[in-house]
C-alpha cells in the first residue's frame, strides 16, 4: 500500500488540494482554447480534482493514476 493509497480517503477534504486544482484549472482555461470536441488525458489524476474542474470545457477526459486508493475514490465520485 502506497502513501497515496493511505491518504486517498481524506484527499478531497484538504482545502489546499481543492484550491490548487481550481487554480490550475483556471490557468488552463485562460491559456488554452478548450473545446467540447477535445479529448484529454490526466496522468497522475489522483481523485480527479483537476479534471472535475475542467469537465465542462472538454468533451472527454481519461483519468489515470497508479494509486489504487486514489482510483477507488475517483470511481466513487464519477458515479
DSSP file (Angstrom, degrees, kcal/mol; ACC not computed):
  #  RESIDUE AA STRUCTURE BP1 BP2  ACC     N-H-->O    O-->H-N    N-H-->O    O-->H-N    TCO  KAPPA ALPHA  PHI   PSI    X-CA   Y-CA   Z-CA
    1    1 A X              0   0    0      0, 0.0     2,-0.1     0, 0.0    66,-0.0   0.000 360.0 360.0 360.0 131.5    0.0    0.0    0.0
    2    2 A X     >  -     0   0    0      1,-0.1     4,-1.8     4,-0.0     5,-0.1  -0.391 360.0-106.3 -89.5 167.9    1.4    3.4   -1.0
    3    3 A X  H  > S+     0   0    0      1,-0.2     4,-1.9     2,-0.2     5,-0.1   0.881 122.6  51.7 -57.8 -39.6    1.3    6.7    0.9
    4    4 A X  H  > S+     0   0    0      2,-0.2     4,-1.3     1,-0.2    -1,-0.2   0.834 103.8  56.5 -71.3 -31.8   -1.3    7.9   -1.6
    5    5 A X  H  4 S+     0   0    0      1,-0.2     4,-0.4     2,-0.2    -1,-0.2   0.914 110.3  46.1 -61.0 -41.4   -3.4    4.9   -1.1
    6    6 A X  H  < S+     0   0    0     -4,-1.8     3,-0.4     1,-0.2    -2,-0.2   0.883 116.9  42.9 -68.3 -39.5   -3.5    5.7    2.7
    7    7 A X  H >X S+     0   0    0     -4,-1.9     3,-1.1     1,-0.2     4,-0.7   0.597  89.9  92.0 -83.0 -11.9   -4.2    9.4    2.1
    8    8 A X  G >< S+     0   0    0     -4,-1.3     3,-1.1     1,-0.3     4,-0.5   0.856  76.8  58.1 -56.0 -44.8   -6.8    8.9   -0.6
    9    9 A X  G 34 S+     0   0    0     -4,-0.4    -1,-0.3    -3,-0.4    -2,-0.1   0.788 117.9  32.3 -63.0 -27.5  -10.0    8.8    1.6
   10   10 A X  G X> S+     0   0    0     -3,-1.1     3,-1.0    -4,-0.2     4,-0.6   0.379  89.6 102.9-106.6   4.2   -9.3   12.3    3.0
   11   11 A X  G X< S+     0   0    0     -3,-1.1     3,-1.4    -4,-0.7     6,-0.2   0.901  80.7  47.9 -56.6 -48.6   -7.6   13.9    0.0
   12   12 A X  G 34 S+     0   0    0     -4,-0.5    -1,-0.3     1,-0.3     6,-0.1   0.664 101.2  65.9 -72.0 -15.4  -10.5   16.0   -1.2
   13   13 A X  G <4 S+     0   0    0     -3,-1.0     2,-0.7    -4,-0.1    -1,-0.3   0.648  78.1  98.4 -78.3 -13.9  -11.2   17.3    2.3
   14   14 A X    XX  -     0   0    0     -3,-1.4     4,-1.8    -4,-0.6     3,-0.5  -0.658  66.0-153.9 -79.1 114.7   -7.9   19.2    2.2
   15   15 A X  H 3> S+     0   0    0     -2,-0.7     4,-2.9     1,-0.2     5,-0.3   0.859  92.8  58.2 -57.7 -38.9   -8.6   22.8    1.2
   16   16 A X  H 3> S+     0   0    0      1,-0.2     4,-2.3     2,-0.2    -1,-0.2   0.896 105.7  49.4 -60.8 -40.2   -5.1   23.2   -0.3
   17   17 A X  H <> S+     0   0    0     -3,-0.5     4,-2.0    -6,-0.2    -1,-0.2   0.920 113.7  45.5 -65.0 -43.3   -5.7   20.3   -2.7
   18   18 A X  H  X S+     0   0    0     -4,-1.8     4,-2.2     2,-0.2    -2,-0.2   0.928 114.3  47.5 -66.4 -45.2   -9.1   21.7   -3.8
   19   19 A X  H  X S+     0   0    0     -4,-2.9     4,-2.5     1,-0.2    -2,-0.2   0.890 110.9  51.9 -64.7 -39.4   -7.8   25.3   -4.2
   20   20 A X  H  X S+     0   0    0     -4,-2.3     4,-2.7    -5,-0.3     5,-0.2   0.923 109.9  48.8 -63.4 -43.8   -4.7   24.1   -6.1
   21   21 A X  H  X S+     0   0    0     -4,-2.0     4,-2.5     1,-0.2    -2,-0.2   0.907 112.4  48.5 -62.6 -41.4   -6.9   22.1   -8.6
   22   22 A X  H  X S+     0   0    0     -4,-2.2     4,-2.3     2,-0.2    -2,-0.2   0.902 112.6  48.5 -64.9 -41.1   -9.2   25.1   -9.1
   23   23 A X  H  X S+     0   0    0     -4,-2.5     4,-2.0     2,-0.2    -2,-0.2   0.920 113.4  45.9 -65.7 -45.1   -6.2   27.5   -9.7
   24   24 A X  H  X S+     0   0    0     -4,-2.7     4,-2.4     2,-0.2    -2,-0.2   0.912 112.7  50.8 -65.7 -42.1   -4.5   25.1  -12.2
   25   25 A X  H  X S+     0   0    0     -4,-2.5     4,-2.6    -5,-0.2    -2,-0.2   0.921 109.6  50.5 -61.4 -43.5   -7.9   24.6  -14.0
   26   26 A X  H  X S+     0   0    0     -4,-2.3     4,-2.1     1,-0.2    -1,-0.2   0.891 110.4  49.9 -62.3 -39.2   -8.4   28.3  -14.2
   27   27 A X  H  X S+     0   0    0     -4,-2.0     4,-2.1     2,-0.2    -1,-0.2   0.906 111.0  48.9 -66.3 -41.1   -4.9   28.8  -15.6
   28   28 A X  H  X S+     0   0    0     -4,-2.4     4,-2.5     1,-0.2    -2,-0.2   0.931 111.0  50.2 -62.4 -45.2   -5.5   26.1  -18.2
   29   29 A X  H  < S+     0   0    0     -4,-2.6     5,-0.3     1,-0.2    -1,-0.2   0.876 113.1  46.8 -61.9 -38.4   -8.9   27.6  -19.2
   30   30 A X  H  < S+     0   0    0     -4,-2.1    -1,-0.2    -5,-0.2    -2,-0.2   0.873 120.4  37.1 -69.2 -37.3   -7.2   31.0  -19.6
   31   31 A X  H  < S+     0   0    0     -4,-2.1     2,-0.5    -5,-0.1    -2,-0.2   0.716 113.1  52.5 -93.1 -22.9   -4.2   29.8  -21.6
   32   32 A X  S  < S-     0   0    0     -4,-2.5     2,-1.9    -5,-0.2    -1,-0.1  -0.960  77.0-129.7-121.9 126.5   -5.7   27.0  -23.8
   33   33 A X        -     0   0    0     -2,-0.5    -4,-0.1    -3,-0.0    -3,-0.1  -0.524  38.7-162.4 -72.7  86.2   -8.8   27.5  -26.1
   34   34 A X        -     0   0    0     -2,-1.9     2,-0.3    -5,-0.3    24,-0.1  -0.296   8.8-169.4 -72.5 155.1  -10.6   24.4  -24.9
   35   35 A X    >   -     0   0    0      1,-0.0     3,-1.8    -2,-0.0    24,-1.0  -0.988  36.4-123.3-145.1 149.1  -13.4   22.8  -26.8
   36   36 A X  T 3  S+     0   0    0     -2,-0.3    22,-0.1    22,-0.3    21,-0.0   0.602 112.7  65.5 -67.5 -10.1  -16.1   20.2  -26.2
   37   37 A X  T 3  S+     0   0    0     22,-0.1    -1,-0.3    21,-0.1     2,-0.1   0.569  87.1  96.9 -84.2  -9.9  -14.6   18.5  -29.3
   38   38 A X    <   -     0   0    0     -3,-1.8    22,-1.6    19,-0.2    21,-0.8  -0.410  59.2-153.8 -83.0 154.7  -11.3   17.9  -27.4
   39   39 A X  E     -a   60   0A   0     20,-0.2     2,-0.3    19,-0.1    22,-0.2  -0.958  16.2-171.2-121.2 145.4  -10.2   14.8  -25.6
   40   40 A X  E     -a   61   0A   0     20,-2.5    22,-2.7    -2,-0.4     2,-0.4  -0.938  16.6-149.2-136.3 158.5   -7.7   14.9  -22.7
   41   41 A X  E     -a   62   0A   0     -2,-0.3     2,-0.7    20,-0.2    22,-0.2  -0.997   6.3-163.9-126.2 125.3   -5.7   12.6  -20.6
   42   42 A X  E >   -a   63   0A   0     20,-2.8    22,-2.5    -2,-0.4     3,-0.6  -0.932   9.5-166.0-109.2 109.6   -4.8   13.4  -17.0
   43   43 A X  E 3  S+a   64   0A   0     -2,-0.7    22,-0.2     1,-0.2    20,-0.0  -0.832  78.6  24.5 -95.9 128.7   -2.0   11.1  -15.8
   44   44 A X  T 3  S+     0   0    0     20,-2.3    -1,-0.2    -2,-0.5    21,-0.2   0.836  79.1 161.1  83.3  38.8   -1.5   11.2  -12.1
   45   45 A X    X   -     0   0    0     19,-2.6     3,-2.6    -3,-0.6     4,-0.4   0.643  17.5-173.6 -72.4 -17.1   -5.1   12.3  -11.7
   46   46 A X  T 3  S-     0   0    0      1,-0.3    -1,-0.2    18,-0.2    28,-0.2  -0.388  73.7 -13.8  58.2-127.2   -5.5   11.3   -8.0
   47   47 A X  T 3  S-     0   0    0     -2,-0.1    -1,-0.3    26,-0.1    30,-0.1   0.360 101.2-104.4 -89.2   5.4   -9.1   11.7   -7.0
   48   48 A X  S <> S+     0   0    0     -3,-2.6     4,-2.8    -4,-0.1     5,-0.3   0.629  71.3 144.7  88.0  14.2   -9.8   13.8  -10.2
   49   49 A X  H  > S+     0   0    0     -4,-0.4     4,-1.1     1,-0.2    -3,-0.1   0.906  74.8  44.1 -54.7 -45.9   -9.9   17.2   -8.6
   50   50 A X  H >> S+     0   0    0     -5,-0.3     4,-0.9     1,-0.2     3,-0.7   0.958 115.2  46.8 -65.2 -50.4   -8.4   18.9  -11.7
   51   51 A X  H >> S+     0   0    0      1,-0.3     4,-1.5     2,-0.2     3,-0.7   0.856 106.5  57.8 -63.4 -35.4  -10.4   17.1  -14.3
   52   52 A X  H 3< S+     0   0    0     -4,-2.8    -1,-0.3     1,-0.2     4,-0.2   0.824 106.3  51.2 -64.4 -28.0  -13.6   17.7  -12.4
   53   53 A X  H << S+     0   0    0     -4,-1.1    -1,-0.2    -3,-0.7    -2,-0.2   0.678 117.3  39.3 -77.9 -18.0  -12.9   21.4  -12.7
   54   54 A X  H XX S+     0   0    0     -4,-0.9     3,-2.6    -3,-0.7     4,-0.8   0.540  85.4  98.3-104.3  -9.9  -12.3   21.0  -16.5
   55   55 A X  T 3< S+     0   0    0     -4,-1.5     3,-0.2     1,-0.3    -1,-0.1   0.714  80.3  54.5 -61.7 -23.6  -15.0   18.6  -17.4
   56   56 A X  T 34 S+     0   0    0     -4,-0.2    -1,-0.3     1,-0.2   -20,-0.1   0.484 110.9  47.6 -84.9  -1.3  -17.5   21.2  -18.7
   57   57 A X  T <4 S+     0   0    0     -3,-2.6     2,-0.4     1,-0.1   -19,-0.2   0.532 108.4  54.1-112.6 -11.8  -14.8   22.6  -21.0
   58   58 A X  S  < S-     0   0    0     -4,-0.8   -22,-0.3    -3,-0.2     3,-0.1  -0.953  71.9-136.1-128.7 143.6  -13.6   19.4  -22.7
   59   59 A X  S    S+     0   0    0    -24,-1.0     2,-0.4   -21,-0.8   -20,-0.2   0.924  86.4   5.4 -65.9 -46.5  -15.5   16.7  -24.4
   60   60 A X  E     -a   39   0A   0    -22,-1.6   -20,-2.5     2,-0.0     2,-0.4  -0.996  60.3-170.5-144.7 133.9  -13.8   13.6  -22.9
   61   61 A X  E     -a   40   0A   0     -2,-0.4     2,-0.5   -22,-0.2   -20,-0.2  -0.992   8.0-158.2-126.9 127.2  -11.2   13.2  -20.2
   62   62 A X  E     -a   41   0A   0    -22,-2.7   -20,-2.8    -2,-0.4     2,-0.4  -0.905  13.5-156.5-101.3 128.3   -9.5   10.0  -19.4
   63   63 A X  E     -a   42   0A   0     -2,-0.5     2,-0.4   -22,-0.2   -20,-0.2  -0.892  12.6-179.8-110.9 136.4   -8.0    9.9  -15.9
   64   64 A X  E     +a   43   0A   0    -22,-2.5   -19,-2.6    -2,-0.4   -20,-2.3  -0.993   6.9 162.8-134.8 138.1   -5.2    7.6  -14.8
   65   65 A X        -     0   0    0     -2,-0.4     6,-0.1   -21,-0.2    -2,-0.0  -0.982  34.7-142.2-151.5 149.2   -3.4    7.1  -11.5
   66   66 A X  S    S+     0   0    0     -2,-0.3     2,-0.7     4,-0.0     3,-0.1   0.474  78.5  93.8 -91.5  -1.1   -1.1    4.4  -10.1
   67   67 A X     >  -     0   0    0      1,-0.2     4,-2.4   -63,-0.1     5,-0.2  -0.824  60.8-159.7 -92.3 115.8   -2.6    4.6   -6.6
   68   68 A X  H  > S+     0   0    0     -2,-0.7     4,-2.2     1,-0.2    -1,-0.2   0.871  93.1  54.8 -60.9 -36.2   -5.4    2.1   -6.2
   69   69 A X  H  > S+     0   0    0      2,-0.2     4,-1.8     1,-0.2    -1,-0.2   0.912 108.8  46.5 -64.3 -43.1   -6.8    4.2   -3.3
   70   70 A X  H  > S+     0   0    0      1,-0.2     4,-2.6     2,-0.2    -2,-0.2   0.920 112.4  50.3 -64.8 -43.9   -7.0    7.3   -5.4
   71   71 A X  H  X S+     0   0    0     -4,-2.4     4,-2.8     1,-0.2    -2,-0.2   0.873 106.9  55.5 -63.2 -37.0   -8.7    5.5   -8.2
   72   72 A X  H  X S+     0   0    0     -4,-2.2     4,-1.9     2,-0.2    -1,-0.2   0.934 110.9  43.7 -60.6 -46.1  -11.2    4.0   -5.8
   73   73 A X  H  X S+     0   0    0     -4,-1.8     4,-2.1     2,-0.2    -2,-0.2   0.912 112.8  53.3 -64.6 -42.9  -12.2    7.5   -4.6
   74   74 A X  H  X S+     0   0    0     -4,-2.6     4,-1.9   -28,-0.2    -2,-0.2   0.921 108.3  49.1 -58.1 -46.6  -12.3    8.7   -8.2
   75   75 A X  H  X S+     0   0    0     -4,-2.8     4,-0.8     1,-0.2    -1,-0.2   0.889 109.2  52.8 -63.3 -38.9  -14.6    5.9   -9.3
   76   76 A X  H  < S+     0   0    0     -4,-1.9     3,-0.5     1,-0.2    -1,-0.2   0.891 111.8  46.2 -62.7 -38.9  -16.9    6.7   -6.4
   77   77 A X  H  < S+     0   0    0     -4,-2.1    -1,-0.2     1,-0.2    -2,-0.2   0.819 106.8  58.6 -71.9 -31.1  -17.1   10.3   -7.4
   78   78 A X  H  <        0   0    0     -4,-1.9    -1,-0.2     1,-0.3    -2,-0.2   0.633 360.0 360.0 -77.1 -13.3  -17.6    9.5  -11.1
   79   79 A X     <        0   0    0     -4,-0.8    -1,-0.3    -3,-0.5    -2,-0.1   0.483 360.0 360.0 -77.2 360.0  -20.8    7.5  -10.5
